[in-house]
Amino acid sequence: QVQLVESGGGLVQAGGSLRLSCTASGRTFSDYAMGWFRQAPGEEREFVGASSASGDLVDYAVSVKGRFTISRDNAKNTVFLQMNSLKPEDTAVYYCAARAKFRGWGMPEPSAYSYWGQGTQVTVSS
C-alpha cells in the first residue's frame, strides 16, 4: 500500500503560479510511476501529466503543455507539479496517483493507477 498526500493548492490570480506536492509513504517510492489528474465540478477526472518512476520521462496533456512541469525527488518521496501561467480553466481539485513501475508509465486513464491522494483544491480567479 502507498499513501499519498497532496499539498500546495490554493487561490491564485490568472497568470500566477502554484507548486503542488505529493508525498508518498508506505512503499518504495522509486518503484512507482506517478500521475497527476484534476477534476472540476461536473467533469470527469482529467489527465494532467505523468512521470516515470525515475523521473527521466514525463508527459503532459495538451491543455497544460508548456505551462506545467512535473518533477520528482525520490529521496524525499515527493512528486511535484509546478503550474505556471495559470488560467481560470485550470480550476479543479488536483490529485496525484501512483502506478507500479513494472506496469509501465504515462497512462492517461485514472483506472490505470492503484493509489490516490485526497486531492488539493486549485482555484484560479480571472
KELOGU-87360 format. One record per atom (N, C-alpha, C, O): y, z, x; residue number from 1. Coordinates in Angstrom, 2 decimals. Layout:
BEGIN
{site {Y,Z,X},NUM}
...
// end
This chain:
BEGIN
{site {-1.17,0.00,0.82},1}
{site {0.00,0.00,0.00},1}
{site {1.25,0.00,0.88},1}
{site {1.31,0.66,1.91},1}
{site {2.24,-0.76,0.43},2}
{site {3.54,-0.82,1.10},2}
{site {4.59,-0.38,0.09},2}
{site {4.63,-0.86,-1.04},2}
{site {5.43,0.53,0.52},3}
{site {6.55,0.95,-0.30},3}
{site {7.82,0.30,0.24},3}
{site {8.08,0.32,1.44},3}
{site {8.60,-0.28,-0.65},4}
{site {9.81,-0.99,-0.28},4}
{site {11.00,-0.39,-1.01},4}
{site {10.93,-0.13,-2.21},4}
{site {12.07,-0.18,-0.28},5}
{site {13.29,0.37,-0.86},5}
{site {14.47,-0.48,-0.44},5}
{site {14.75,-0.61,0.75},5}
{site {15.16,-1.06,-1.41},6}
{site {16.35,-1.85,-1.15},6}
{site {17.58,-0.96,-1.19},6}
{site {17.62,0.05,-1.88},6}
{site {18.58,-1.36,-0.43},7}
{site {19.86,-0.69,-0.47},7}
{site {20.94,-1.69,-0.07},7}
{site {20.65,-2.76,0.44},7}
{site {22.18,-1.32,-0.31},8}
{site {23.31,-2.12,0.12},8}
{site {24.01,-2.89,-0.97},8}
{site {25.03,-3.54,-0.71},8}
{site {23.50,-2.85,-2.18},9}
{site {24.16,-3.54,-3.26},9}
{site {25.46,-2.87,-3.65},9}
{site {25.75,-1.76,-3.23},9}
{site {26.22,-3.57,-4.45},10}
{site {27.49,-3.04,-4.90},10}
{site {28.34,-4.10,-5.54},10}
{site {27.87,-5.18,-5.89},10}
{site {29.60,-3.77,-5.69},11}
{site {30.58,-4.66,-6.30},11}
{site {31.45,-5.28,-5.22},11}
{site {31.98,-4.57,-4.36},11}
{site {31.58,-6.58,-5.26},12}
{site {32.38,-7.28,-4.27},12}
{site {33.11,-8.43,-4.95},12}
{site {32.62,-9.00,-5.93},12}
{site {34.27,-8.77,-4.44},13}
{site {35.01,-9.91,-4.97},13}
{site {34.44,-11.22,-4.45},13}
{site {33.84,-11.27,-3.38},13}
{site {34.64,-12.26,-5.23},14}
{site {34.20,-13.58,-4.80},14}
{site {34.76,-13.90,-3.42},14}
{site {35.93,-13.64,-3.13},14}
{site {33.91,-14.46,-2.59},15}
{site {34.28,-14.76,-1.22},15}
{site {33.94,-13.67,-0.24},15}
{site {34.01,-13.87,0.97},15}
{site {33.58,-12.51,-0.74},16}
{site {33.24,-11.39,0.11},16}
{site {31.81,-11.42,0.57},16}
{site {31.07,-12.38,0.33},16}
{site {31.43,-10.36,1.26},17}
{site {30.10,-10.27,1.86},17}
{site {29.45,-8.94,1.57},17}
{site {30.12,-7.92,1.37},17}
{site {28.14,-8.95,1.55},18}
{site {27.33,-7.76,1.47},18}
{site {26.10,-7.96,2.33},18}
{site {25.64,-9.09,2.52},18}
{site {25.58,-6.88,2.86},19}
{site {24.31,-6.93,3.55},19}
{site {23.33,-5.99,2.86},19}
{site {23.56,-4.78,2.78},19}
{site {22.26,-6.56,2.36},20}
{site {21.21,-5.79,1.75},20}
{site {20.15,-5.45,2.78},20}
{site {19.87,-6.24,3.69},20}
{site {19.58,-4.28,2.63},21}
{site {18.49,-3.85,3.49},21}
{site {17.27,-3.54,2.65},21}
{site {17.39,-3.07,1.51},21}
{site {16.13,-3.78,3.20},22}
{site {14.87,-3.42,2.57},22}
{site {14.02,-2.76,3.62},22}
{site {13.62,-3.39,4.60},22}
{site {13.75,-1.49,3.42},23}
{site {12.98,-0.72,4.39},23}
{site {11.60,-0.44,3.83},23}
{site {11.45,-0.03,2.68},23}
{site {10.60,-0.66,4.66},24}
{site {9.21,-0.54,4.25},24}
{site {8.56,0.67,4.90},24}
{site {8.93,1.09,6.00},24}
{site {7.60,1.20,4.21},25}
{site {6.78,2.27,4.76},25}
{site {5.37,2.14,4.19},25}
{site {5.15,1.45,3.19},25}
{site {4.42,2.79,4.82},26}
{site {3.07,2.86,4.30},26}
{site {2.05,1.98,5.00},26}
{site {0.86,2.30,5.01},26}
{site {2.48,0.88,5.58},27}
{site {1.61,-0.03,6.31},27}
{site {2.38,-0.59,7.51},27}
{site {3.56,-0.31,7.70},27}
{site {1.68,-1.38,8.30},28}
{site {2.31,-2.01,9.46},28}
{site {3.21,-3.14,8.98},28}
{site {2.73,-4.15,8.46},28}
{site {4.50,-2.96,9.15},29}
{site {5.47,-3.89,8.61},29}
{site {5.30,-5.30,9.17},29}
{site {5.49,-6.28,8.45},29}
{site {4.95,-5.40,10.43},30}
{site {4.81,-6.71,11.05},30}
{site {3.62,-7.51,10.51},30}
{site {3.46,-8.67,10.87},30}
{site {2.81,-6.91,9.68},31}
{site {1.69,-7.61,9.05},31}
{site {2.11,-8.33,7.76},31}
{site {1.27,-8.95,7.11},31}
{site {3.37,-8.24,7.39},32}
{site {3.80,-8.76,6.11},32}
{site {4.93,-9.77,6.23},32}
{site {5.93,-9.54,6.91},32}
{site {4.73,-10.88,5.57},33}
{site {5.83,-11.78,5.30},33}
{site {6.67,-11.18,4.17},33}
{site {6.15,-10.47,3.31},33}
{site {7.95,-11.48,4.17},34}
{site {8.86,-10.88,3.21},34}
{site {9.60,-11.95,2.42},34}
{site {9.89,-13.03,2.93},34}
{site {9.88,-11.62,1.20},35}
{site {10.69,-12.48,0.36},35}
{site {11.83,-11.71,-0.27},35}
{site {11.75,-10.50,-0.48},35}
{site {12.89,-12.43,-0.58},36}
{site {13.99,-11.90,-1.37},36}
{site {14.08,-12.70,-2.66},36}
{site {14.00,-13.93,-2.67},36}
{site {14.25,-11.98,-3.75},37}
{site {14.38,-12.57,-5.07},37}
{site {15.56,-11.93,-5.77},37}
{site {16.04,-10.87,-5.37},37}
{site {16.00,-12.58,-6.82},38}
{site {17.05,-11.99,-7.64},38}
{site {16.80,-12.32,-9.10},38}
{site {16.14,-13.30,-9.43},38}
{site {17.34,-11.48,-9.96},39}
{site {17.16,-11.67,-11.38},39}
{site {18.42,-11.24,-12.11},39}
{site {18.85,-10.09,-12.04},39}
{site {19.00,-12.19,-12.81},40}
{site {20.17,-11.94,-13.63},40}
{site {19.72,-11.66,-15.06},40}
{site {18.62,-12.06,-15.45},40}
{site {20.54,-10.99,-15.85},41}
{site {20.16,-10.70,-17.24},41}
{site {19.80,-11.96,-17.99},41}
{site {20.53,-12.95,-17.97},41}
{site {18.67,-11.93,-18.66},42}
{site {18.22,-13.06,-19.44},42}
{site {17.63,-14.20,-18.65},42}
{site {17.28,-15.23,-19.21},42}
{site {17.51,-14.03,-17.34},43}
{site {16.99,-15.08,-16.47},43}
{site {15.66,-14.67,-15.87},43}
{site {15.33,-13.49,-15.80},43}
{site {14.90,-15.66,-15.44},44}
{site {13.68,-15.39,-14.71},44}
{site {14.01,-14.96,-13.28},44}
{site {15.08,-15.25,-12.76},44}
{site {13.08,-14.28,-12.69},45}
{site {13.24,-13.89,-11.31},45}
{site {13.27,-15.15,-10.44},45}
{site {12.41,-16.02,-10.56},45}
{site {14.25,-15.22,-9.56},46}
{site {14.54,-16.42,-8.80},46}
{site {14.35,-16.18,-7.31},46}
{site {14.78,-15.16,-6.77},46}
{site {13.69,-17.11,-6.67},47}
{site {13.52,-17.06,-5.23},47}
{site {14.86,-17.23,-4.53},47}
{site {15.63,-18.13,-4.86},47}
{site {15.12,-16.37,-3.56},48}
{site {16.33,-16.45,-2.75},48}
{site {16.01,-16.94,-1.35},48}
{site {16.65,-17.87,-0.85},48}
{site {15.02,-16.33,-0.73},49}
{site {14.63,-16.72,0.62},49}
{site {13.43,-15.95,1.07},49}
{site {12.96,-15.04,0.39},49}
{site {12.92,-16.32,2.23},50}
{site {11.72,-15.69,2.75},50}
{site {11.75,-15.69,4.27},50}
{site {12.43,-16.49,4.91},50}
{site {11.01,-14.77,4.82},51}
{site {10.85,-14.64,6.26},51}
{site {9.38,-14.51,6.59},51}
{site {8.63,-13.82,5.90},51}
{site {8.96,-15.18,7.65},52}
{site {7.62,-14.96,8.17},52}
{site {7.52,-13.54,8.71},52}
{site {8.52,-12.84,8.87},52}
{site {6.29,-13.13,8.99},53}
{site {6.07,-11.75,9.43},53}
{site {6.82,-11.43,10.72},53}
{site {7.29,-10.31,10.90},53}
{site {6.93,-12.39,11.60},54}
{site {7.62,-12.18,12.87},54}
{site {9.13,-12.33,12.75},54}
{site {9.88,-11.86,13.61},54}
{site {9.58,-12.97,11.69},55}
{site {10.99,-13.30,11.55},55}
{site {11.40,-14.61,12.20},55}
{site {12.56,-15.01,12.11},55}
{site {10.46,-15.28,12.85},56}
{site {10.78,-16.53,13.52},56}
{site {11.07,-17.67,12.55},56}
{site {11.79,-18.60,12.89},56}
{site {10.51,-17.59,11.37},57}
{site {10.66,-18.63,10.38},57}
{site {11.32,-18.08,9.13},57}
{site {10.96,-17.01,8.65},57}
{site {12.29,-18.80,8.63},58}
{site {12.98,-18.42,7.41},58}
{site {13.18,-19.64,6.53},58}
{site {13.21,-20.77,7.01},58}
{site {13.30,-19.39,5.25},59}
{site {13.54,-20.45,4.29},59}
{site {14.44,-19.90,3.20},59}
{site {14.43,-18.70,2.92},59}
{site {15.22,-20.78,2.57},60}
{site {16.19,-20.35,1.58},60}
{site {16.20,-21.29,0.39},60}
{site {15.90,-22.47,0.49},60}
{site {16.56,-20.71,-0.73},61}
{site {16.83,-21.54,-1.89},61}
{site {18.08,-22.37,-1.63},61}
{site {18.99,-21.95,-0.91},61}
{site {18.12,-23.55,-2.22},62}
{site {19.26,-24.44,-2.03},62}
{site {20.56,-23.76,-2.45},62}
{site {21.60,-23.97,-1.82},62}
{site {20.51,-22.95,-3.48},63}
{site {21.71,-22.33,-4.02},63}
{site {22.38,-21.36,-3.05},63}
{site {23.56,-21.06,-3.20},63}
{site {21.64,-20.86,-2.06},64}
{site {22.20,-19.89,-1.13},64}
{site {22.21,-20.39,0.31},64}
{site {22.76,-19.72,1.18},64}
{site {21.62,-21.52,0.56},65}
{site {21.53,-22.03,1.92},65}
{site {22.93,-22.22,2.51},65}
{site {23.82,-22.79,1.87},65}
{site {23.10,-21.74,3.72},66}
{site {24.39,-21.81,4.38},66}
{site {25.27,-20.61,4.13},66}
{site {26.28,-20.43,4.81},66}
{site {24.92,-19.79,3.16},67}
{site {25.70,-18.59,2.85},67}
{site {24.93,-17.31,3.12},67}
{site {25.51,-16.30,3.53},67}
{site {23.63,-17.34,2.88},68}
{site {22.79,-16.15,3.05},68}
{site {21.93,-16.31,4.29},68}
{site {21.53,-17.42,4.66},68}
{site {21.64,-15.19,4.94},69}
{site {20.80,-15.18,6.12},69}
{site {19.82,-14.03,6.04},69}
{site {20.20,-12.89,5.79},69}
{site {18.56,-14.33,6.25},70}
{site {17.53,-13.31,6.31},70}
{site {17.20,-13.02,7.77},70}
{site {17.03,-13.94,8.57},70}
{site {17.11,-11.76,8.09},71}
{site {16.66,-11.35,9.40},71}
{site {15.78,-10.12,9.23},71}
{site {15.77,-9.49,8.17},71}
{site {15.06,-9.78,10.27},72}
{site {14.25,-8.57,10.17},72}
{site {14.16,-7.89,11.52},72}
{site {14.22,-8.53,12.57},72}
{site {14.02,-6.60,11.45},73}
{site {13.85,-5.77,12.63},73}
{site {12.54,-5.02,12.42},73}
{site {12.51,-3.98,11.76},73}
{site {11.48,-5.56,12.97},74}
{site {10.17,-4.96,12.72},74}
{site {10.05,-3.56,13.31},74}
{site {9.28,-2.74,12.81},74}
{site {10.80,-3.29,14.37},75}
{site {10.78,-1.96,14.95},75}
{site {11.34,-0.92,14.00},75}
{site {10.99,0.25,14.07},75}
{site {12.22,-1.36,13.10},76}
{site {12.81,-0.46,12.11},76}
{site {12.21,-0.65,10.72},76}
{site {12.67,-0.04,9.76},76}
{site {11.18,-1.48,10.63},77}
{site {10.51,-1.73,9.35},77}
{site {11.50,-2.19,8.28},77}
{site {11.41,-1.78,7.12},77}
{site {12.42,-3.04,8.68},78}
{site {13.50,-3.42,7.78},78}
{site {13.73,-4.92,7.80},78}
{site {13.71,-5.56,8.86},78}
{site {13.95,-5.47,6.63},79}
{site {14.38,-6.85,6.49},79}
{site {15.76,-6.83,5.83},79}
{site {16.03,-6.02,4.95},79}
{site {16.62,-7.74,6.26},80}
{site {18.00,-7.78,5.80},80}
{site {18.27,-9.08,5.07},80}
{site {17.66,-10.12,5.34},80}
{site {19.20,-9.00,4.16},81}
{site {19.74,-10.19,3.53},81}
{site {21.26,-10.11,3.66},81}
{site {21.92,-9.36,2.94},81}
{site {21.80,-10.90,4.58},82}
{site {23.23,-10.98,4.76},82}
{site {23.77,-12.03,3.80},82}
{site {23.35,-13.19,3.85},82}
{site {24.68,-11.64,2.95},83}
{site {25.22,-12.52,1.93},83}
{site {26.71,-12.71,2.19},83}
{site {27.49,-11.76,2.12},83}
{site {27.09,-13.93,2.48},84}
{site {28.48,-14.28,2.72},84}
{site {28.97,-15.26,1.66},84}
{site {28.17,-15.87,0.95},84}
{site {30.27,-15.39,1.57},85}
{site {30.88,-16.32,0.62},85}
{site {30.30,-16.15,-0.77},85}
{site {29.93,-17.12,-1.43},85}
{site {30.23,-14.92,-1.21},86}
{site {29.59,-14.62,-2.48},86}
{site {30.35,-15.24,-3.65},86}
{site {31.58,-15.32,-3.66},86}
{site {29.57,-15.65,-4.62},87}
{site {30.09,-16.26,-5.84},87}
{site {29.69,-15.42,-7.04},87}
{site {28.70,-14.69,-6.98},87}
{site {30.43,-15.51,-8.13},88}
{site {30.00,-14.78,-9.34},88}
{site {28.58,-15.13,-9.77},88}
{site {27.89,-14.29,-10.34},88}
{site {28.15,-16.34,-9.52},89}
{site {26.80,-16.76,-9.87},89}
{site {25.72,-16.02,-9.09},89}
{site {24.55,-16.06,-9.45},89}
{site {26.11,-15.34,-8.02},90}
{site {25.17,-14.56,-7.23},90}
{site {24.89,-13.19,-7.85},90}
{site {24.02,-12.46,-7.38},90}
{site {25.62,-12.84,-8.89},91}
{site {25.43,-11.55,-9.53},91}
{site {24.02,-11.43,-10.08},91}
{site {23.58,-12.28,-10.86},91}
{site {23.32,-10.39,-9.68},92}
{site {21.94,-10.19,-10.09},92}
{site {21.43,-8.89,-9.48},92}
{site {22.09,-8.28,-8.64},92}
{site {20.26,-8.49,-9.93},93}
{site {19.51,-7.46,-9.23},93}
{site {18.69,-8.16,-8.15},93}
{site {17.97,-9.12,-8.44},93}
{site {18.80,-7.69,-6.94},94}
{site {18.10,-8.29,-5.81},94}
{site {16.91,-7.44,-5.43},94}
{site {17.00,-6.22,-5.32},94}
{site {15.79,-8.11,-5.22},95}
{site {14.54,-7.45,-4.89},95}
{site {13.98,-7.98,-3.58},95}
{site {14.09,-9.17,-3.28},95}
{site {13.39,-7.11,-2.81},96}
{site {12.58,-7.57,-1.70},96}
{site {11.11,-7.43,-2.08},96}
{site {10.75,-6.62,-2.93},96}
{site {10.29,-8.22,-1.44},97}
{site {8.87,-8.25,-1.75},97}
{site {8.08,-8.54,-0.48},97}
{site {8.58,-9.19,0.45},97}
{site {6.85,-8.07,-0.44},98}
{site {6.00,-8.22,0.73},98}
{site {4.71,-8.95,0.39},98}
{site {4.15,-8.80,-0.69},98}
{site {4.26,-9.75,1.35},99}
{site {3.05,-10.54,1.22},99}
{site {2.29,-10.46,2.54},99}
{site {2.89,-10.66,3.60},99}
{site {1.02,-10.17,2.50},100}
{site {0.22,-10.08,3.72},100}
{site {0.31,-11.39,4.49},100}
{site {0.15,-12.47,3.91},100}
{site {0.55,-11.29,5.78},101}
{site {0.84,-12.48,6.56},101}
{site {-0.33,-13.45,6.63},101}
{site {-0.12,-14.66,6.75},101}
{site {-1.55,-12.95,6.54},102}
{site {-2.70,-13.86,6.61},102}
{site {-2.76,-14.77,5.39},102}
{site {-3.51,-15.75,5.40},102}
{site {-2.02,-14.46,4.37},103}
{site {-1.96,-15.31,3.19},103}
{site {-0.84,-16.34,3.26},103}
{site {-0.64,-17.12,2.33},103}
{site {-0.12,-16.34,4.37},104}
{site {0.96,-17.28,4.55},104}
{site {2.31,-16.66,4.26},104}
{site {2.43,-15.46,4.00},104}
{site {3.33,-17.49,4.32},105}
{site {4.69,-17.02,4.11},105}
{site {5.49,-18.06,3.36},105}
{site {5.06,-19.21,3.22},105}
{site {6.64,-17.67,2.88},106}
{site {7.59,-18.60,2.30},106}
{site {7.32,-19.02,0.87},106}
{site {7.95,-19.95,0.36},106}
{site {6.39,-18.33,0.22},107}
{site {6.05,-18.70,-1.16},107}
{site {7.20,-18.36,-2.10},107}
{site {7.71,-17.23,-2.06},107}
{site {7.63,-19.30,-2.93},108}
{site {8.74,-19.03,-3.85},108}
{site {8.34,-18.38,-5.16},108}
{site {9.20,-18.00,-5.95},108}
{site {7.06,-18.25,-5.39},109}
{site {6.59,-17.67,-6.66},109}
{site {6.54,-16.16,-6.55},109}
{site {5.92,-15.63,-5.62},109}
{site {7.16,-15.45,-7.48},110}
{site {7.05,-13.99,-7.46},110}
{site {5.62,-13.48,-7.44},110}
{site {5.33,-12.45,-6.84},110}
{site {4.72,-14.20,-8.10},111}
{site {3.34,-13.77,-8.16},111}
{site {2.63,-13.80,-6.82},111}
{site {1.55,-13.24,-6.68},111}
{site {3.22,-14.45,-5.83},112}
{site {2.62,-14.52,-4.51},112}
{site {2.80,-13.23,-3.71},112}
{site {2.19,-13.07,-2.66},112}
{site {3.61,-12.33,-4.20},113}
{site {3.94,-11.11,-3.48},113}
{site {3.31,-9.90,-4.15},113}
{site {3.35,-9.75,-5.37},113}
{site {2.73,-9.05,-3.33},114}
{site {1.97,-7.92,-3.85},114}
{site {2.81,-6.66,-4.02},114}
{site {2.49,-5.82,-4.86},114}
{site {3.87,-6.53,-3.25},115}
{site {4.65,-5.30,-3.24},115}
{site {6.11,-5.62,-3.46},115}
{site {6.64,-6.60,-2.94},115}
{site {6.75,-4.77,-4.25},116}
{site {8.14,-4.98,-4.63},116}
{site {8.94,-3.71,-4.52},116}
{site {8.44,-2.61,-4.76},116}
{site {10.20,-3.87,-4.16},117}
{site {11.13,-2.76,-4.22},117}
{site {11.67,-2.57,-5.61},117}
{site {11.33,-3.31,-6.53},117}
{site {12.51,-1.57,-5.77},118}
{site {13.05,-1.24,-7.08},118}
{site {14.24,-2.10,-7.47},118}
{site {14.64,-2.12,-8.63},118}
{site {14.79,-2.81,-6.52},119}
{site {15.94,-3.65,-6.76},119}
{site {17.26,-2.95,-6.50},119}
{site {17.36,-1.73,-6.61},119}
{site {18.25,-3.74,-6.14},120}
{site {19.60,-3.23,-5.96},120}
{site {20.58,-4.20,-6.60},120}
{site {20.46,-5.41,-6.44},120}
{site {21.54,-3.65,-7.32},121}
{site {22.46,-4.48,-8.08},121}
{site {23.56,-5.04,-7.18},121}
{site {24.18,-4.32,-6.41},121}
{site {23.77,-6.34,-7.30},122}
{site {24.89,-7.01,-6.65},122}
{site {25.75,-7.62,-7.74},122}
{site {25.27,-8.41,-8.56},122}
{site {27.01,-7.25,-7.76},123}
{site {27.94,-7.78,-8.74},123}
{site {29.11,-8.42,-8.00},123}
{site {29.76,-7.78,-7.18},123}
{site {29.36,-9.68,-8.31},124}
{site {30.44,-10.42,-7.66},124}
{site {31.47,-10.76,-8.72},124}
{site {31.18,-11.45,-9.69},124}
{site {32.66,-10.26,-8.54},125}
{site {33.73,-10.49,-9.50},125}
{site {34.55,-11.70,-9.10},125}
{site {34.69,-12.01,-7.91},125}
{site {35.10,-12.38,-10.08},126}
{site {35.92,-13.55,-9.83},126}
{site {37.38,-13.19,-9.74},126}
{site {38.22,-14.06,-9.53},126}
// end
